[in-house]
Amino acid sequence: MSHLAPEKCQLPVDLIFAVDASGSVGRENYEKQKEFIKILASRYDLVNSSQAAVIVFSNHASNEIKLGSKRTALSFATAVDNIPYFQAFTRIDLALRLVHDEYFLTNSSNKTERLVVLLTDGKQTRNDFMTPDYVPIEETVQLLRSKSARIFAVGIGDSVDVTEMRIVTEQEDDIFLATEFNDLVEKADFIAKTTCAVARKCDRLAKSS
């Protein structure tokens, strides 16, 4: 049985993924996270209107795919496939701070809807041996919200701790849990439709002002 390809969101959206590459995630779930990223990005028009970036975090956070550097779903998916798995600590705090510093620090006149998608098992590392020191997640989240960032949290696998996710997101509805591949597709489609609706509202408001 054939399935129609899902309709792409034609409105401009900047997708910024923060992906957990820590040891607690496990390689299988790490690969599922990457599949989710590719599925969600494919629901937007990366050629003409939208852009995607990927920040990966473990002991540190790194900007593996810079926003707008991959202008097709295929080139973006290939770049995602090539991101390594680091298997160390879980520094959600550093990931969110890098998201802010890279993409929200300057007061840009860009009115494009910016969506942050945190993929993690939710277990932020906290110990006396961390370098650099822990950066309070609550503070970074407030900074991101002050710049109109919409933040979703996606937990993939069977042992997700949602405590940190509740801090990051504005509401329970912005937390998504998935265990099977079909769940990933369904959640990606829902997030795509939700954000496209938000972008459409912003676009109407911008045109009417």
C-alpha positions as CSV (number, residue, x, y, z in Angstrom):
1,M,0.0,0.0,0.0
2,S,1.4,3.4,-1.0
3,H,1.4,6.4,1.3
4,L,1.2,10.0,0.2
5,A,4.3,12.0,1.3
6,P,3.4,14.4,4.1
7,E,2.9,18.0,3.0
8,K,5.9,20.3,3.7
9,C,5.5,23.4,5.8
10,Q,6.2,26.2,3.3
11,L,6.6,28.9,5.9
12,P,10.1,29.9,7.2
13,V,11.1,28.1,10.4
14,D,14.5,27.8,12.0
15,L,14.9,24.3,13.5
16,I,17.6,24.0,16.2
17,F,18.1,20.5,17.5
18,A,20.1,19.7,20.7
19,V,20.9,16.0,20.6
20,D,22.0,13.9,23.6
21,A,25.1,11.8,22.7
22,S,25.8,10.7,26.3
23,G,26.5,7.1,27.4
24,S,23.2,6.8,29.2
25,V,21.3,7.2,26.0
26,G,22.7,4.1,24.4
27,R,23.7,3.7,20.8
28,E,20.4,2.3,19.6
29,N,18.4,5.2,21.0
30,Y,21.1,7.6,19.7
31,E,20.4,6.3,16.2
32,K,16.7,6.7,16.8
33,Q,17.3,10.3,17.8
34,K,19.1,10.9,14.5
35,E,16.2,9.3,12.6
36,F,13.7,11.6,14.4
37,I,15.8,14.7,13.4
38,K,15.9,13.6,9.8
39,I,12.1,13.0,9.7
40,L,11.2,16.3,11.4
41,A,13.6,18.3,9.1
42,S,12.1,16.7,6.0
43,R,8.7,18.2,6.9
44,Y,10.1,21.7,6.2
45,D,11.2,23.3,2.9
46,L,15.0,23.5,3.6
47,V,15.6,24.6,-0.1
48,N,13.5,27.7,-0.1
49,S,12.3,28.8,3.4
50,S,13.5,26.9,6.4
51,Q,16.8,26.1,8.0
52,A,18.1,23.5,10.4
53,A,21.0,23.2,12.8
54,V,22.2,20.4,15.1
55,I,24.0,20.9,18.4
56,V,25.3,17.6,20.0
57,F,26.1,17.3,23.6
58,S,27.9,14.9,26.0
59,N,30.9,16.1,28.1
60,H,30.7,19.3,26.0
61,A,28.4,20.8,23.4
62,S,29.3,21.3,19.8
63,N,27.6,22.9,16.8
64,E,27.9,20.0,14.4
65,I,25.6,21.3,11.7
66,K,25.4,25.1,11.5
67,L,22.0,26.8,10.8
68,G,21.4,27.0,7.0
69,S,24.6,25.1,6.0
70,K,22.6,22.2,4.5
71,R,20.0,23.4,2.0
72,T,18.3,20.1,1.1
73,A,16.7,17.4,3.2
74,L,19.2,14.9,1.6
75,S,22.3,16.9,2.4
76,F,21.0,17.5,5.9
77,A,20.2,13.8,6.5
78,T,23.7,12.8,5.3
79,A,25.3,15.3,7.7
80,V,23.2,13.9,10.5
81,D,24.2,10.4,9.7
82,N,27.9,11.4,10.0
83,I,27.5,12.9,13.6
84,P,29.5,10.7,16.0
85,Y,28.3,9.2,19.3
86,F,30.4,10.4,22.2
87,Q,29.2,8.2,25.0
88,A,30.1,10.3,28.1
89,F,28.3,12.7,30.5
90,T,24.9,14.4,29.9
91,R,25.4,18.2,29.7
92,I,22.0,19.5,28.8
93,D,23.0,22.7,30.5
94,L,25.9,23.3,28.1
95,A,23.7,22.4,25.1
96,L,21.0,24.9,25.9
97,R,23.6,27.6,26.6
98,L,25.3,27.0,23.3
99,V,21.8,27.1,21.5
100,H,21.3,30.5,23.2
101,D,24.8,31.9,22.5
102,E,24.9,30.7,18.8
103,Y,21.4,31.6,17.8
104,F,19.6,33.9,20.2
105,L,22.4,36.1,21.7
106,T,22.1,38.9,19.3
107,N,19.0,41.0,18.8
108,S,18.4,39.9,15.2
109,S,15.7,41.6,13.2
110,N,14.9,38.1,11.8
111,K,11.3,37.4,12.5
112,T,11.5,33.7,11.5
113,E,9.9,31.4,14.1
114,R,12.8,29.6,15.9
115,L,12.1,26.2,17.3
116,V,14.4,24.4,19.7
117,V,14.1,20.6,19.9
118,L,15.9,19.0,22.8
119,L,16.4,15.2,22.4
120,T,17.6,13.5,25.6
121,D,17.0,10.7,28.1
122,G,16.6,13.6,30.6
123,K,19.4,12.7,33.0
124,Q,21.5,15.9,33.5
125,T,24.9,15.0,34.9
126,R,25.6,16.7,38.2
127,N,28.9,16.0,40.1
128,D,31.9,17.8,41.5
129,F,34.2,16.7,38.6
130,M,32.4,18.4,35.8
131,T,34.3,20.8,33.6
132,P,33.1,23.4,32.9
133,D,30.9,23.9,36.0
134,Y,27.2,23.4,35.8
135,V,25.2,26.2,34.2
136,P,21.7,26.5,35.7
137,I,19.3,25.2,33.1
138,E,16.5,27.4,34.5
139,E,18.5,30.6,33.8
140,T,19.2,29.6,30.2
141,V,15.6,28.6,29.5
142,Q,14.5,32.0,30.7
143,L,16.9,33.7,28.4
144,L,15.7,31.6,25.5
145,R,12.0,32.3,26.2
146,S,12.8,36.0,26.5
147,K,14.0,35.7,22.8
148,S,10.7,34.0,21.9
149,A,12.2,30.5,21.5
150,R,9.7,27.7,21.4
151,I,11.2,24.7,23.1
152,F,10.1,21.1,22.7
153,A,11.6,18.1,24.5
154,V,11.7,14.6,23.0
155,G,12.6,11.5,25.0
156,I,13.4,8.4,23.0
157,G,13.7,5.0,24.7
158,D,12.3,3.1,27.6
159,S,14.0,4.9,30.5
160,V,13.4,8.6,30.1
161,D,13.5,10.9,33.1
162,V,11.1,13.8,32.4
163,T,12.2,16.0,35.4
164,E,14.6,18.1,33.3
165,M,12.2,18.2,30.4
166,R,9.6,19.8,32.6
167,I,12.1,22.6,33.4
168,V,12.9,23.2,29.8
169,T,9.4,23.2,28.3
170,E,6.6,25.7,29.0
171,Q,3.9,23.1,29.2
172,E,3.4,19.3,29.4
173,D,2.1,19.2,25.9
174,D,5.6,20.2,24.6
175,I,7.1,17.0,26.0
176,F,7.1,13.9,23.6
177,L,8.1,10.4,24.5
178,A,8.7,7.8,21.9
179,T,9.9,4.2,22.0
180,E,9.3,2.7,18.5
181,F,10.1,4.1,15.1
182,N,6.4,4.6,14.3
183,D,6.2,6.8,17.4
184,L,9.0,9.0,16.0
185,V,7.2,9.6,12.8
186,E,3.9,10.4,14.5
187,K,5.6,12.8,17.0
188,A,7.6,14.5,14.2
189,D,4.5,15.0,12.2
190,F,2.7,16.5,15.1
191,I,5.5,18.9,16.0
192,A,5.8,19.9,12.3
193,K,2.1,20.7,12.1
194,T,2.1,22.6,15.4
195,T,5.1,24.8,14.5
196,C,3.9,25.5,11.0
197,A,0.6,26.7,12.5
198,V,2.6,29.0,14.9
199,A,4.7,30.3,12.0
200,R,1.6,30.9,10.0
201,K,0.1,33.0,12.8
202,C,3.4,35.0,13.1
203,D,3.5,35.5,9.4
204,R,-0.1,36.9,9.4
205,L,0.7,39.2,12.3
206,A,3.9,40.5,10.6
207,K,2.0,41.2,7.4
208,S,-0.8,43.0,9.2
209,S,1.5,45.3,11.2
